[in-house]
Amino acid sequence: MIEVVSVKFKNRGKCYFFAPNGLQIRTGDKVIVETAKGLEIADCCHGNHMAEDTAVIQPLRAVVRIATVDDRRVEEINKKREKEAFGICEKKIAEHGLDMKLVDVECNFEGNKTTFFFTSNGRVDFRELVKDLAGVFRNRIELRQIGVRDETKMLGGIGICGRPYCCSQFLEDFQPVSTKMAKMQSLSLNPAKISGACGRLMCCLRYEQAAYEDLVKKVPKQGAFVETIDGYGTAVQVNLLRQTVKVRLDSDTDDSLHLYKANELCAVPGGRPKDGEEPPHVLHYVPEEPEEETDPWAVPSLVVPEIREEPQREDKPQRSDRNRRRRRKSGKKKPEPSAEVHGEKNTGKKMPAKGVKKGEKTEVKPERVADVGKKNRQSEKPGKATVKPVKIENKPESAARSETGEKRYSRSRHRRPRGGKPKTGAAE
């Protein structure tokens, strides 16, 4: 393998390989290359790539440089000179009365040579014309006679298929074309329908011939005796591109036609057998895998579906889940925080707070949830409240009851114990 770049001159015709000479050339860049005629400007149709040694003709010429601003200015000047030379040459041809048609004019990049391309039905003596042109342009003059195919390649255009001419797009050279190719491709033999703008048979008949030869091998010929999956019959119509055949079965009483694919029938060698003879079995049918049906008229979806990321599950259970599982295994229930705050059990009975002597009054300060959570994080037991011992003063019984009732009311607003309503007037 060797590293090369592919270029086209005037962006038409054949691609030529050149050595990149250490340059990184991109597709579409204009480059200055060295040819047998001198320096020329060309269009890069394929940047740096690898090619096989057998595909490269040695010695491989190198790219001189990537075209600069000055090089592009020279190219524009040469184009203006070509237009002027075209008009002058046409006048000179008319003056000399020569039977020739001027097609194109090319000025080389260095500006020391001008080439005139023309077509003619026969040989033309243009020696006097060359002398006149040399006196006008003061450089080297060359007149080259070309054929009608080369003329169409230079001028370009749109073919009957609606696309640019193949010769001006990608064909490297012209190959002979015959009407036999049109017959194999089931085309009309009318010359007006199978001829191009140049008046010759279309070039596509030639380079598509190999594909048609491969398709013909897979289907029987029209009028052949065939065996189908439904029986024996005669091939009436063959569609090479779709690989389908219309068959008239021998078992049908009417003239109805059945459509079969290429793998559903096979031509019987030797044709139809004689009367009384049984036709041979030659079909080996292998069913194709069904293809997914798609709606050709469906509107394509232009919205990219959103990809939602699923939340990752934690492998380790949370702390609360572990505590809950431990309590289930041990059979213990979580104590109610309200009962512990008030120093009571779930039965509703009044129990003195821990660390408080009999005859002393306990004052309980309810705490907020945030404060309780903060103390839990500080390795304290959840639900425990601070207990502050307070001395009881001697008050009348009615005052004690009213005070006890107010405290009961405030405690019941905080959270009522499961044991039921507290008894008013009960001694703490």
Secondary structure, 3 states (H helix, E strand, C coil): CEEEEEEEHHHCCCCEEEECCCCCCCCCCEEEEEECCEEEEEEEEEEEEEECHHHCCCCCCEEEEECCHHHHHHHHHHHHHHHHHHHHHHHHHHHHCCCCEEEEEEECCCCCEEEEEEECCCCCCCHHHHHHHHHHHCCEEEEEECCHHHHHHHHCCECCCCCECHHHHCCCCCCCCCHHHHHHCCCCCCHHHHECCCCCECCHHHHCHHHHHHHHCCCCCCCCEEEECCEEEEEEEEECCCCEEEEEECCCCCCCCEEEEHHHEEECCCCCCCCCCCCCCCCCCCCCCCCCCCCCCCCCCCCCCCCCCCCCCCCCCCHHHHHHHHHHHHCCCCCCHHHHHCCECCCCCECCCCCCCCCCEEEECCCCHHHHHHHHHCCCCCCCCCEEEECCCCCCHHHHHHHHHHHHHHHHHHCCCCCCCCCCCCCC
